[in-house]
Amino acid sequence: MYKICFVTTISLTLKSFVLELAEFMHETGNFEIHFVCDYDAEFEKMLPQYIHYKPISMKRGVSFDGIKAILEMKKYFKKEKFDLVQYSTPNASCYASIAAKLAGVPCRLYCQWGIAYVGFQGVKRKIFKQIERMVCRNSTMIEPDSFGNLQFSHSENLYTPDKSRVIWNGSASGVNLSKFDITHKIRWREEIRRKHNIPQDAFVYIFVGRITKDKGVNELFEASKSLINTHKDVYLLLVGNVEASESVDAGLYQWTQDEDRVIYCGYTNEVEQYLAASDVYLLPSYREGFGSAVVEAEAMGVPVIVSDIPGPTDAMINGKTGILTPKADTKKLYDNMLFMYDNKELCNEYGENGKSFARTSFEQKELFRRIIEDRSSLICNNKRIK
C-alpha cells in the first residue's frame, strides 16, 4: 500500500479539490491517505475515518509561523515515511516542499494550481517569483492544472519540461457529472429564481468566487452597473463568501449592496443549482490555475465569458462555448456581456457546445483514473531508481 499525504494551507482547498479524489483512491485499496492543513474542527468532524488528519498551523499571507510549520511537517513526514507528498496553494507549497525535502520524502509533487506572483507588481512580484522557483526546485515533479500555466512556467524558467506535465486535459478535480446533473436544470432554475425573487424571464449573469480585486470584481461591478442601469431585466448573482477585500473599490461594492438586482448568495455547496438558474457565467479574473467553475458552468449548459489568461483559456473554446475577454478591461467586459444579452440564440448554442465539451474533456472519474495511474507511476519509478 502506498502512503500519500496531501498538503494545502486551508481545509477548503482539500474539501473542494482533493476529498473526492481521496475517496476514489481509497476505493482502490492501494493508498493510505493523510491530510495536512490549518486546523478546522468542522472539517475534522466531516472527514471519513480512512483519512488521517494532521492539523498544522498555517495562515494565508507571510508569517514567521511558517518556520514552525516547516519543522512540524518535517517531523511528521519523517515519522510517517510517505511514498509521496503532494502540495498546493502558496504557503503550504512553500512549507511542505522544504519540509519534504529535508525529511527525505522520495516523491515531492507540486500541484501548481495557480501562480501567485503573476498578480503582483514590483518588489512583491520578484519575491514571490523567487519563492515559486524555490518550490519548483524542491519538487521532484510539477503538475500544473492547465497547459496555459505549463507553457507560462516554461517561458519563465520556473522548471524544465522533463520534470513537469499536465494530467489529461487539465483541471484539479474535473467535473462531477452526478452533482452537475443537467437533467435537473429546469427545476433548479425555477427554484433558485423563485427563492431570490428573480423573474423567470430575466437575464441572469453569475460570478462564483471571492470578492477580491484579482478576481476582476472591480471590472465586473462597473460593467454590471452600466448594464443593469440600462436593462431592467438584467440580474447579477454573486456566489461565494460575501465579505469584500480591501482591494475592491468601495463605491462599486456599496452599489452592489444597494442594488436589488445584484444578489449576494453567500457560500454554497449547491453551486450547480445557481449555475442552472443563470444565463451566462463570468470569470474576469487576473490569474487562475485553471478555473474549475468554468467547466462546471459548461456542464450545466451555461455559456461563459472568461479572461484571456493562462488556465481558463484551456477550460473553454473561444467562439464555441463562450467568449474570451481581455484582463482588466471594463469596456470589453461590458461589450461582451451586452453581446450575450443581445444574442440569446447564440448563447443557447454556446451552452449546448459547452455541455458536450465539459463531458468529453473533463469528466471527473476519468481524470481521477489518470491521476491515480500517474501517482502510482511516480512512486513505482522512484522505487526502481532506489
GULUMFI-385268 format. One record per residue (C-alpha): x, y, z. Coordinates in nm, 2 decimals. Each point is the difference from the previous one (the first is absolute). Layout:
REM residues N
<rec><east>X</east><north>Y</north><up>Z</up></rec>
...
END
This chain:
REM residues 386
<rec><east>0.00</east><north>0.00</north><up>0.00</up></rec>
<rec><east>0.13</east><north>0.35</north><up>-0.09</up></rec>
<rec><east>0.01</east><north>0.27</north><up>0.26</up></rec>
<rec><east>-0.10</east><north>0.34</north><up>-0.14</up></rec>
<rec><east>-0.04</east><north>0.34</north><up>0.17</up></rec>
<rec><east>-0.20</east><north>0.29</north><up>-0.13</up></rec>
<rec><east>0.10</east><north>0.35</north><up>0.13</up></rec>
<rec><east>-0.19</east><north>0.33</north><up>-0.05</up></rec>
<rec><east>-0.01</east><north>0.32</north><up>0.20</up></rec>
<rec><east>-0.36</east><north>-0.02</north><up>0.09</up></rec>
<rec><east>-0.26</east><north>-0.28</north><up>0.02</up></rec>
<rec><east>-0.23</east><north>0.15</north><up>-0.27</up></rec>
<rec><east>0.26</east><north>-0.09</north><up>-0.27</up></rec>
<rec><east>0.01</east><north>-0.36</north><up>0.11</up></rec>
<rec><east>-0.38</east><north>-0.01</north><up>0.02</up></rec>
<rec><east>-0.05</east><north>0.16</north><up>-0.34</up></rec>
<rec><east>0.28</east><north>-0.17</north><up>-0.20</up></rec>
<rec><east>0.13</east><north>-0.31</north><up>0.18</up></rec>
<rec><east>-0.27</east><north>-0.16</north><up>0.21</up></rec>
<rec><east>-0.17</east><north>-0.18</north><up>-0.29</up></rec>
<rec><east>0.33</east><north>-0.11</north><up>-0.14</up></rec>
<rec><east>0.10</east><north>-0.14</north><up>0.34</up></rec>
<rec><east>-0.33</east><north>-0.20</north><up>0.01</up></rec>
<rec><east>0.08</east><north>-0.14</north><up>-0.35</up></rec>
<rec><east>0.35</east><north>-0.09</north><up>0.11</up></rec>
<rec><east>-0.12</east><north>-0.17</north><up>0.31</up></rec>
<rec><east>-0.24</east><north>-0.22</north><up>-0.20</up></rec>
<rec><east>0.29</east><north>-0.14</north><up>-0.19</up></rec>
<rec><east>0.14</east><north>-0.14</north><up>0.33</up></rec>
<rec><east>0.35</east><north>0.11</north><up>-0.10</up></rec>
<rec><east>0.04</east><north>0.32</north><up>0.19</up></rec>
<rec><east>0.03</east><north>0.11</north><up>0.36</up></rec>
<rec><east>-0.11</east><north>0.37</north><up>0.00</up></rec>
<rec><east>0.11</east><north>0.29</north><up>0.22</up></rec>
<rec><east>-0.12</east><north>0.36</north><up>0.00</up></rec>
<rec><east>0.20</east><north>0.30</north><up>0.14</up></rec>
<rec><east>-0.14</east><north>0.35</north><up>0.02</up></rec>
<rec><east>-0.07</east><north>0.28</north><up>0.25</up></rec>
<rec><east>-0.23</east><north>-0.13</north><up>0.28</up></rec>
<rec><east>-0.37</east><north>-0.01</north><up>-0.07</up></rec>
<rec><east>-0.22</east><north>-0.17</north><up>0.25</up></rec>
<rec><east>-0.30</east><north>-0.04</north><up>-0.22</up></rec>
<rec><east>0.21</east><north>-0.13</north><up>-0.28</up></rec>
<rec><east>0.15</east><north>-0.26</north><up>0.23</up></rec>
<rec><east>-0.35</east><north>-0.12</north><up>0.10</up></rec>
<rec><east>-0.12</east><north>-0.05</north><up>-0.35</up></rec>
<rec><east>0.31</east><north>-0.19</north><up>-0.12</up></rec>
<rec><east>-0.05</east><north>-0.38</north><up>-0.06</up></rec>
<rec><east>0.19</east><north>-0.23</north><up>0.23</up></rec>
<rec><east>0.24</east><north>-0.12</north><up>-0.26</up></rec>
<rec><east>0.16</east><north>0.35</north><up>-0.03</up></rec>
<rec><east>0.27</east><north>0.07</north><up>0.26</up></rec>
<rec><east>-0.02</east><north>0.37</north><up>0.09</up></rec>
<rec><east>0.30</east><north>0.20</north><up>0.13</up></rec>
<rec><east>-0.08</east><north>0.37</north><up>0.07</up></rec>
<rec><east>0.30</east><north>0.23</north><up>-0.03</up></rec>
<rec><east>-0.04</east><north>0.37</north><up>0.05</up></rec>
<rec><east>0.02</east><north>0.19</north><up>-0.33</up></rec>
<rec><east>-0.15</east><north>0.33</north><up>-0.09</up></rec>
<rec><east>-0.03</east><north>0.18</north><up>-0.32</up></rec>
<rec><east>0.26</east><north>0.28</north><up>-0.05</up></rec>
<rec><east>0.36</east><north>0.02</north><up>0.11</up></rec>
<rec><east>0.07</east><north>-0.10</north><up>0.36</up></rec>
<rec><east>0.29</east><north>-0.11</north><up>0.22</up></rec>
<rec><east>-0.22</east><north>-0.28</north><up>0.12</up></rec>
<rec><east>0.10</east><north>-0.17</north><up>-0.33</up></rec>
<rec><east>0.32</east><north>-0.11</north><up>0.16</up></rec>
<rec><east>-0.19</east><north>-0.19</north><up>0.26</up></rec>
<rec><east>-0.22</east><north>-0.15</north><up>-0.26</up></rec>
<rec><east>0.30</east><north>-0.12</north><up>-0.20</up></rec>
<rec><east>0.15</east><north>-0.17</north><up>0.31</up></rec>
<rec><east>-0.33</east><north>-0.16</north><up>0.09</up></rec>
<rec><east>-0.04</east><north>-0.14</north><up>-0.35</up></rec>
<rec><east>0.35</east><north>-0.12</north><up>-0.02</up></rec>
<rec><east>-0.05</east><north>-0.20</north><up>0.33</up></rec>
<rec><east>-0.33</east><north>-0.14</north><up>-0.13</up></rec>
<rec><east>0.13</east><north>-0.09</north><up>-0.34</up></rec>
<rec><east>0.30</east><north>-0.18</north><up>0.15</up></rec>
<rec><east>-0.22</east><north>-0.19</north><up>0.25</up></rec>
<rec><east>-0.25</east><north>-0.12</north><up>-0.26</up></rec>
<rec><east>0.25</east><north>-0.07</north><up>-0.28</up></rec>
<rec><east>-0.23</east><north>0.10</north><up>-0.28</up></rec>
<rec><east>0.06</east><north>-0.13</north><up>-0.35</up></rec>
<rec><east>-0.14</east><north>0.33</north><up>-0.14</up></rec>
<rec><east>-0.08</east><north>0.34</north><up>0.13</up></rec>
<rec><east>-0.22</east><north>0.22</north><up>-0.21</up></rec>
<rec><east>-0.04</east><north>0.37</north><up>0.07</up></rec>
<rec><east>-0.18</east><north>0.30</north><up>-0.15</up></rec>
<rec><east>-0.10</east><north>0.36</north><up>0.09</up></rec>
<rec><east>0.28</east><north>0.25</north><up>0.07</up></rec>
<rec><east>0.08</east><north>-0.03</north><up>0.37</up></rec>
<rec><east>-0.05</east><north>-0.37</north><up>0.02</up></rec>
<rec><east>0.22</east><north>-0.07</north><up>-0.30</up></rec>
<rec><east>0.28</east><north>0.22</north><up>0.14</up></rec>
<rec><east>0.00</east><north>-0.18</north><up>0.33</up></rec>
<rec><east>-0.07</east><north>-0.35</north><up>-0.12</up></rec>
<rec><east>0.26</east><north>0.01</north><up>-0.28</up></rec>
<rec><east>0.27</east><north>0.09</north><up>0.25</up></rec>
<rec><east>-0.11</east><north>-0.24</north><up>0.27</up></rec>
<rec><east>-0.05</east><north>-0.29</north><up>-0.24</up></rec>
<rec><east>0.35</east><north>0.05</north><up>-0.15</up></rec>
<rec><east>0.16</east><north>0.02</north><up>0.35</up></rec>
<rec><east>-0.19</east><north>-0.31</north><up>0.11</up></rec>
<rec><east>0.12</east><north>-0.19</north><up>-0.31</up></rec>
<rec><east>-0.34</east><north>-0.06</north><up>-0.15</up></rec>
<rec><east>0.08</east><north>-0.17</north><up>-0.33</up></rec>
<rec><east>-0.30</east><north>0.14</north><up>-0.21</up></rec>
<rec><east>-0.07</east><north>0.36</north><up>0.06</up></rec>
<rec><east>-0.28</east><north>0.11</north><up>-0.23</up></rec>
<rec><east>-0.09</east><north>0.37</north><up>-0.04</up></rec>
<rec><east>-0.35</east><north>0.03</north><up>-0.14</up></rec>
<rec><east>0.02</east><north>0.35</north><up>-0.14</up></rec>
<rec><east>-0.36</east><north>0.12</north><up>0.02</up></rec>
<rec><east>0.07</east><north>0.36</north><up>-0.08</up></rec>
<rec><east>0.31</east><north>0.22</north><up>0.02</up></rec>
<rec><east>-0.02</east><north>0.27</north><up>0.26</up></rec>
<rec><east>0.26</east><north>0.24</north><up>-0.12</up></rec>
<rec><east>-0.16</east><north>0.07</north><up>-0.34</up></rec>
<rec><east>-0.25</east><north>0.22</north><up>0.18</up></rec>
<rec><east>0.26</east><north>0.21</north><up>0.18</up></rec>
<rec><east>0.22</east><north>0.30</north><up>-0.10</up></rec>
<rec><east>0.35</east><north>0.12</north><up>0.08</up></rec>
<rec><east>0.20</east><north>-0.14</north><up>0.30</up></rec>
<rec><east>-0.29</east><north>-0.22</north><up>0.11</up></rec>
<rec><east>-0.02</east><north>-0.17</north><up>-0.34</up></rec>
<rec><east>0.38</east><north>-0.06</north><up>0.01</up></rec>
<rec><east>-0.01</east><north>-0.15</north><up>0.35</up></rec>
<rec><east>-0.29</east><north>-0.23</north><up>-0.08</up></rec>
<rec><east>0.15</east><north>-0.11</north><up>-0.33</up></rec>
<rec><east>0.31</east><north>-0.11</north><up>0.19</up></rec>
<rec><east>-0.21</east><north>-0.19</north><up>0.25</up></rec>
<rec><east>-0.18</east><north>-0.17</north><up>-0.30</up></rec>
<rec><east>0.34</east><north>-0.09</north><up>-0.14</up></rec>
<rec><east>0.11</east><north>-0.15</north><up>0.33</up></rec>
<rec><east>-0.31</east><north>-0.21</north><up>0.03</up></rec>
<rec><east>0.06</east><north>-0.13</north><up>-0.35</up></rec>
<rec><east>0.37</east><north>-0.08</north><up>0.07</up></rec>
<rec><east>-0.10</east><north>-0.19</north><up>0.32</up></rec>
<rec><east>-0.26</east><north>-0.21</north><up>-0.19</up></rec>
<rec><east>0.08</east><north>-0.32</north><up>-0.20</up></rec>
<rec><east>-0.31</east><north>0.06</north><up>-0.22</up></rec>
<rec><east>-0.22</east><north>0.30</north><up>-0.08</up></rec>
<rec><east>-0.35</east><north>-0.04</north><up>-0.14</up></rec>
<rec><east>-0.18</east><north>0.32</north><up>-0.08</up></rec>
<rec><east>-0.37</east><north>-0.04</north><up>-0.06</up></rec>
<rec><east>0.00</east><north>0.17</north><up>-0.34</up></rec>
<rec><east>0.21</east><north>0.00</north><up>-0.32</up></rec>
<rec><east>0.00</east><north>0.38</north><up>0.01</up></rec>
<rec><east>0.17</east><north>0.01</north><up>0.34</up></rec>
<rec><east>0.24</east><north>-0.28</north><up>-0.11</up></rec>
<rec><east>0.11</east><north>0.21</north><up>-0.30</up></rec>
<rec><east>0.02</east><north>0.32</north><up>0.20</up></rec>
<rec><east>0.22</east><north>-0.17</north><up>0.26</up></rec>
<rec><east>0.23</east><north>-0.14</north><up>-0.26</up></rec>
<rec><east>0.03</east><north>0.35</north><up>-0.15</up></rec>
<rec><east>0.08</east><north>0.14</north><up>0.35</up></rec>
<rec><east>0.26</east><north>-0.28</north><up>0.05</up></rec>
<rec><east>-0.17</east><north>-0.11</north><up>0.32</up></rec>
<rec><east>0.07</east><north>-0.37</north><up>-0.09</up></rec>
<rec><east>0.10</east><north>-0.21</north><up>-0.30</up></rec>
<rec><east>-0.23</east><north>-0.21</north><up>-0.22</up></rec>
<rec><east>0.16</east><north>-0.33</north><up>0.12</up></rec>
<rec><east>-0.14</east><north>0.05</north><up>0.36</up></rec>
<rec><east>-0.34</east><north>0.14</north><up>-0.09</up></rec>
<rec><east>-0.33</east><north>-0.11</north><up>-0.16</up></rec>
<rec><east>-0.37</east><north>0.05</north><up>-0.01</up></rec>
<rec><east>-0.23</east><north>-0.29</north><up>0.07</up></rec>
<rec><east>-0.25</east><north>-0.07</north><up>-0.28</up></rec>
<rec><east>-0.16</east><north>0.33</north><up>-0.11</up></rec>
<rec><east>0.08</east><north>0.18</north><up>0.33</up></rec>
<rec><east>-0.22</east><north>0.10</north><up>0.30</up></rec>
<rec><east>0.06</east><north>-0.08</north><up>0.37</up></rec>
<rec><east>-0.31</east><north>-0.21</north><up>0.04</up></rec>
<rec><east>-0.19</east><north>-0.01</north><up>-0.32</up></rec>
<rec><east>-0.38</east><north>0.02</north><up>0.00</up></rec>
<rec><east>-0.22</east><north>-0.24</north><up>0.20</up></rec>
<rec><east>-0.29</east><north>-0.07</north><up>-0.24</up></rec>
<rec><east>-0.21</east><north>-0.16</north><up>0.28</up></rec>
<rec><east>0.01</east><north>0.33</north><up>0.18</up></rec>
<rec><east>-0.02</east><north>0.23</north><up>-0.31</up></rec>
<rec><east>-0.29</east><north>-0.19</north><up>-0.14</up></rec>
<rec><east>-0.16</east><north>0.20</north><up>-0.27</up></rec>
<rec><east>-0.32</east><north>-0.21</north><up>0.01</up></rec>
<rec><east>-0.09</east><north>0.21</north><up>0.31</up></rec>
<rec><east>0.07</east><north>0.33</north><up>-0.17</up></rec>
<rec><east>-0.36</east><north>0.11</north><up>-0.07</up></rec>
<rec><east>-0.11</east><north>-0.08</north><up>0.36</up></rec>
<rec><east>0.30</east><north>0.16</north><up>0.16</up></rec>
<rec><east>-0.03</east><north>0.31</north><up>-0.22</up></rec>
<rec><east>-0.36</east><north>0.05</north><up>0.11</up></rec>
<rec><east>0.07</east><north>-0.06</north><up>0.37</up></rec>
<rec><east>0.31</east><north>0.23</north><up>0.03</up></rec>
<rec><east>-0.17</east><north>0.28</north><up>-0.19</up></rec>
<rec><east>-0.31</east><north>-0.03</north><up>0.22</up></rec>
<rec><east>0.21</east><north>-0.01</north><up>0.31</up></rec>
<rec><east>0.17</east><north>0.33</north><up>-0.09</up></rec>
<rec><east>-0.30</east><north>0.17</north><up>-0.16</up></rec>
<rec><east>0.15</east><north>0.00</north><up>-0.35</up></rec>
<rec><east>-0.25</east><north>-0.01</north><up>-0.28</up></rec>
<rec><east>0.01</east><north>-0.32</north><up>-0.20</up></rec>
<rec><east>0.06</east><north>0.20</north><up>-0.32</up></rec>
<rec><east>0.28</east><north>0.22</north><up>0.14</up></rec>
<rec><east>0.35</east><north>-0.02</north><up>-0.15</up></rec>
<rec><east>0.24</east><north>-0.11</north><up>0.28</up></rec>
<rec><east>0.38</east><north>0.02</north><up>0.01</up></rec>
<rec><east>0.18</east><north>-0.19</north><up>0.27</up></rec>
<rec><east>0.35</east><north>0.04</north><up>0.17</up></rec>
<rec><east>0.13</east><north>-0.27</north><up>0.23</up></rec>
<rec><east>0.30</east><north>0.08</north><up>0.22</up></rec>
<rec><east>0.16</east><north>0.23</north><up>0.25</up></rec>
<rec><east>-0.09</east><north>0.37</north><up>-0.01</up></rec>
<rec><east>0.36</east><north>0.13</north><up>-0.06</up></rec>
<rec><east>0.18</east><north>0.21</north><up>-0.26</up></rec>
<rec><east>0.20</east><north>-0.29</north><up>-0.16</up></rec>
<rec><east>-0.33</east><north>-0.17</north><up>-0.08</up></rec>
<rec><east>-0.08</east><north>0.30</north><up>-0.22</up></rec>
<rec><east>-0.30</east><north>0.11</north><up>0.21</up></rec>
<rec><east>0.06</east><north>0.38</north><up>-0.04</up></rec>
<rec><east>-0.04</east><north>-0.04</north><up>-0.38</up></rec>
<rec><east>-0.29</east><north>-0.24</north><up>0.06</up></rec>
<rec><east>-0.18</east><north>0.24</north><up>0.23</up></rec>
<rec><east>0.05</east><north>0.30</north><up>-0.23</up></rec>
<rec><east>-0.11</east><north>-0.19</north><up>-0.32</up></rec>
<rec><east>-0.30</east><north>-0.14</north><up>0.18</up></rec>
<rec><east>-0.10</east><north>0.34</north><up>0.13</up></rec>
<rec><east>-0.01</east><north>0.14</north><up>-0.35</up></rec>
<rec><east>-0.20</east><north>-0.30</north><up>-0.13</up></rec>
<rec><east>-0.25</east><north>-0.01</north><up>0.29</up></rec>
<rec><east>-0.06</east><north>0.38</north><up>-0.02</up></rec>
<rec><east>-0.11</east><north>-0.03</north><up>-0.37</up></rec>
<rec><east>-0.16</east><north>-0.35</north><up>0.00</up></rec>
<rec><east>-0.28</east><north>-0.06</north><up>0.26</up></rec>
<rec><east>0.00</east><north>-0.38</north><up>-0.05</up></rec>
<rec><east>0.37</east><north>-0.05</north><up>0.09</up></rec>
<rec><east>0.11</east><north>-0.16</north><up>0.33</up></rec>
<rec><east>0.34</east><north>-0.09</north><up>0.14</up></rec>
<rec><east>0.05</east><north>-0.29</north><up>0.24</up></rec>
<rec><east>0.31</east><north>0.00</north><up>0.22</up></rec>
<rec><east>0.07</east><north>-0.35</north><up>0.15</up></rec>
<rec><east>0.27</east><north>-0.03</north><up>0.26</up></rec>
<rec><east>0.11</east><north>0.17</north><up>0.33</up></rec>
<rec><east>-0.17</east><north>0.34</north><up>0.02</up></rec>
<rec><east>0.27</east><north>0.20</north><up>0.17</up></rec>
<rec><east>0.20</east><north>0.22</north><up>-0.25</up></rec>
<rec><east>0.38</east><north>0.04</north><up>0.03</up></rec>
<rec><east>0.15</east><north>0.35</north><up>0.04</up></rec>
<rec><east>0.11</east><north>-0.02</north><up>-0.36</up></rec>
<rec><east>-0.36</east><north>0.04</north><up>-0.12</up></rec>
<rec><east>-0.12</east><north>0.35</north><up>-0.10</up></rec>
<rec><east>-0.21</east><north>0.11</north><up>0.30</up></rec>
<rec><east>-0.25</east><north>0.20</north><up>-0.21</up></rec>
<rec><east>-0.06</east><north>-0.29</north><up>-0.24</up></rec>
<rec><east>-0.03</east><north>-0.24</north><up>0.28</up></rec>
<rec><east>-0.26</east><north>0.22</north><up>0.17</up></rec>
<rec><east>-0.20</east><north>0.02</north><up>-0.32</up></rec>
<rec><east>-0.02</east><north>-0.38</north><up>-0.01</up></rec>
<rec><east>-0.13</east><north>0.01</north><up>0.36</up></rec>
<rec><east>-0.27</east><north>0.26</north><up>-0.08</up></rec>
<rec><east>-0.11</east><north>-0.14</north><up>-0.34</up></rec>
<rec><east>-0.29</east><north>-0.24</north><up>0.03</up></rec>
<rec><east>0.10</east><north>-0.18</north><up>-0.32</up></rec>
<rec><east>0.34</east><north>-0.09</north><up>0.13</up></rec>
<rec><east>-0.05</east><north>-0.30</north><up>0.22</up></rec>
<rec><east>0.26</east><north>-0.13</north><up>0.25</up></rec>
<rec><east>-0.07</east><north>-0.37</north><up>0.05</up></rec>
<rec><east>0.29</east><north>-0.08</north><up>0.24</up></rec>
<rec><east>0.20</east><north>-0.32</north><up>0.00</up></rec>
<rec><east>-0.19</east><north>-0.31</north><up>-0.11</up></rec>
<rec><east>0.07</east><north>-0.37</north><up>-0.06</up></rec>
<rec><east>-0.27</east><north>0.01</north><up>-0.26</up></rec>
<rec><east>0.17</east><north>0.23</north><up>-0.26</up></rec>
<rec><east>-0.15</east><north>-0.22</north><up>-0.28</up></rec>
<rec><east>-0.35</east><north>0.12</north><up>0.09</up></rec>
<rec><east>0.11</east><north>0.37</north><up>-0.03</up></rec>
<rec><east>0.18</east><north>-0.07</north><up>-0.33</up></rec>
<rec><east>-0.32</east><north>-0.16</north><up>-0.13</up></rec>
<rec><east>-0.19</east><north>0.31</north><up>0.09</up></rec>
<rec><east>0.23</east><north>0.22</north><up>-0.21</up></rec>
<rec><east>0.04</east><north>0.10</north><up>-0.36</up></rec>
<rec><east>0.37</east><north>0.09</north><up>-0.02</up></rec>
<rec><east>0.30</east><north>-0.09</north><up>0.23</up></rec>
<rec><east>0.26</east><north>0.27</north><up>0.06</up></rec>
<rec><east>0.37</east><north>-0.04</north><up>0.10</up></rec>
<rec><east>0.18</east><north>0.33</north><up>-0.06</up></rec>
<rec><east>0.30</east><north>-0.11</north><up>0.21</up></rec>
<rec><east>0.35</east><north>0.12</north><up>-0.02</up></rec>
<rec><east>0.16</east><north>-0.34</north><up>0.08</up></rec>
<rec><east>-0.12</east><north>-0.36</north><up>0.04</up></rec>
<rec><east>0.14</east><north>-0.34</north><up>0.01</up></rec>
<rec><east>-0.28</east><north>-0.14</north><up>-0.22</up></rec>
<rec><east>-0.33</east><north>0.14</north><up>0.10</up></rec>
<rec><east>-0.20</east><north>-0.31</north><up>0.10</up></rec>
<rec><east>-0.33</east><north>0.19</north><up>0.01</up></rec>
<rec><east>0.03</east><north>0.07</north><up>-0.38</up></rec>
<rec><east>-0.04</east><north>-0.37</north><up>-0.08</up></rec>
<rec><east>-0.26</east><north>-0.04</north><up>0.27</up></rec>
<rec><east>-0.21</east><north>0.28</north><up>-0.17</up></rec>
<rec><east>0.05</east><north>-0.16</north><up>-0.34</up></rec>
<rec><east>-0.11</east><north>-0.34</north><up>0.14</up></rec>
<rec><east>-0.33</east><north>0.18</north><up>0.10</up></rec>
<rec><east>-0.04</east><north>0.13</north><up>-0.35</up></rec>
<rec><east>0.10</east><north>0.36</north><up>0.09</up></rec>
<rec><east>0.21</east><north>0.21</north><up>-0.24</up></rec>
<rec><east>0.30</east><north>0.17</north><up>0.14</up></rec>
<rec><east>0.19</east><north>0.33</north><up>-0.01</up></rec>
<rec><east>0.35</east><north>-0.04</north><up>0.14</up></rec>
<rec><east>0.33</east><north>0.19</north><up>0.01</up></rec>
<rec><east>0.25</east><north>-0.07</north><up>-0.27</up></rec>
<rec><east>0.26</east><north>-0.14</north><up>0.24</up></rec>
<rec><east>0.18</east><north>-0.33</north><up>0.05</up></rec>
<rec><east>-0.23</east><north>-0.25</north><up>0.16</up></rec>
<rec><east>-0.35</east><north>0.10</north><up>-0.09</up></rec>
<rec><east>0.09</east><north>0.00</north><up>-0.37</up></rec>
<rec><east>0.04</east><north>-0.38</north><up>0.03</up></rec>
<rec><east>-0.34</east><north>-0.04</north><up>0.16</up></rec>
<rec><east>-0.20</east><north>0.14</north><up>-0.29</up></rec>
<rec><east>0.00</east><north>0.04</north><up>-0.38</up></rec>
<rec><east>-0.01</east><north>0.36</north><up>-0.11</up></rec>
<rec><east>-0.28</east><north>0.07</north><up>-0.23</up></rec>
<rec><east>-0.15</east><north>-0.34</north><up>0.06</up></rec>
<rec><east>-0.08</east><north>-0.04</north><up>0.37</up></rec>
<rec><east>0.04</east><north>0.37</north><up>0.09</up></rec>
<rec><east>0.21</east><north>0.31</north><up>-0.04</up></rec>
<rec><east>0.35</east><north>0.10</north><up>0.11</up></rec>
<rec><east>0.03</east><north>0.35</north><up>0.14</up></rec>
<rec><east>0.32</east><north>0.20</north><up>0.06</up></rec>
<rec><east>0.11</east><north>0.01</north><up>0.36</up></rec>
<rec><east>-0.08</east><north>0.33</north><up>0.20</up></rec>
<rec><east>-0.19</east><north>0.15</north><up>-0.29</up></rec>
<rec><east>-0.34</east><north>0.12</north><up>0.12</up></rec>
<rec><east>-0.12</east><north>0.12</north><up>-0.34</up></rec>
<rec><east>0.07</east><north>-0.33</north><up>-0.17</up></rec>
<rec><east>-0.16</east><north>-0.19</north><up>0.28</up></rec>
<rec><east>-0.31</east><north>0.22</north><up>-0.03</up></rec>
<rec><east>0.00</east><north>-0.04</north><up>-0.38</up></rec>
<rec><east>0.02</east><north>-0.38</north><up>0.03</up></rec>
<rec><east>-0.27</east><north>-0.01</north><up>0.27</up></rec>
<rec><east>-0.23</east><north>0.21</north><up>-0.22</up></rec>
<rec><east>0.08</east><north>-0.22</north><up>-0.30</up></rec>
<rec><east>-0.12</east><north>-0.30</north><up>0.19</up></rec>
<rec><east>-0.32</east><north>0.18</north><up>0.10</up></rec>
<rec><east>-0.07</east><north>0.11</north><up>-0.36</up></rec>
<rec><east>0.07</east><north>-0.35</north><up>-0.14</up></rec>
<rec><east>-0.20</east><north>-0.24</north><up>0.20</up></rec>
<rec><east>-0.02</east><north>-0.27</north><up>-0.27</up></rec>
<rec><east>0.38</east><north>0.00</north><up>-0.02</up></rec>
<rec><east>0.01</east><north>-0.02</north><up>0.38</up></rec>
<rec><east>-0.21</east><north>-0.32</north><up>-0.02</up></rec>
<rec><east>0.24</east><north>-0.14</north><up>-0.27</up></rec>
<rec><east>0.30</east><north>0.08</north><up>0.21</up></rec>
<rec><east>-0.17</east><north>-0.17</north><up>0.30</up></rec>
<rec><east>-0.06</east><north>-0.32</north><up>-0.20</up></rec>
<rec><east>0.36</east><north>0.00</north><up>-0.13</up></rec>
<rec><east>0.13</east><north>0.05</north><up>0.35</up></rec>
<rec><east>-0.21</east><north>-0.29</north><up>0.14</up></rec>
<rec><east>0.16</east><north>-0.24</north><up>-0.25</up></rec>
<rec><east>0.35</east><north>0.15</north><up>0.05</up></rec>
<rec><east>-0.01</east><north>-0.03</north><up>0.38</up></rec>
<rec><east>-0.13</east><north>-0.36</north><up>-0.01</up></rec>
<rec><east>0.25</east><north>-0.13</north><up>-0.25</up></rec>
<rec><east>0.31</east><north>0.18</north><up>0.12</up></rec>
<rec><east>-0.03</east><north>0.04</north><up>0.38</up></rec>
<rec><east>-0.21</east><north>-0.28</north><up>0.14</up></rec>
<rec><east>0.11</east><north>-0.05</north><up>0.35</up></rec>
<rec><east>0.03</east><north>-0.38</north><up>0.03</up></rec>
<rec><east>0.21</east><north>-0.02</north><up>-0.32</up></rec>
<rec><east>0.23</east><north>0.28</north><up>0.14</up></rec>
<rec><east>0.03</east><north>-0.19</north><up>0.33</up></rec>
<rec><east>0.09</east><north>-0.32</north><up>-0.17</up></rec>
<rec><east>0.28</east><north>0.18</north><up>-0.18</up></rec>
<rec><east>0.12</east><north>0.17</north><up>0.32</up></rec>
<rec><east>0.02</east><north>-0.33</north><up>0.18</up></rec>
<rec><east>0.19</east><north>-0.15</north><up>-0.28</up></rec>
<rec><east>0.24</east><north>0.30</north><up>0.01</up></rec>
<rec><east>0.05</east><north>-0.02</north><up>0.38</up></rec>
<rec><east>0.07</east><north>-0.37</north><up>-0.01</up></rec>
<rec><east>0.24</east><north>0.05</north><up>-0.29</up></rec>
<rec><east>0.19</east><north>0.27</north><up>0.19</up></rec>
<rec><east>0.04</east><north>-0.22</north><up>0.31</up></rec>
<rec><east>0.09</east><north>-0.32</north><up>-0.19</up></rec>
<rec><east>0.25</east><north>0.18</north><up>-0.22</up></rec>
<rec><east>0.17</east><north>0.15</north><up>0.31</up></rec>
<rec><east>0.01</east><north>-0.35</north><up>0.17</up></rec>
<rec><east>0.17</east><north>-0.14</north><up>-0.31</up></rec>
<rec><east>0.26</east><north>0.28</north><up>0.00</up></rec>
<rec><east>0.07</east><north>-0.07</north><up>0.37</up></rec>
END
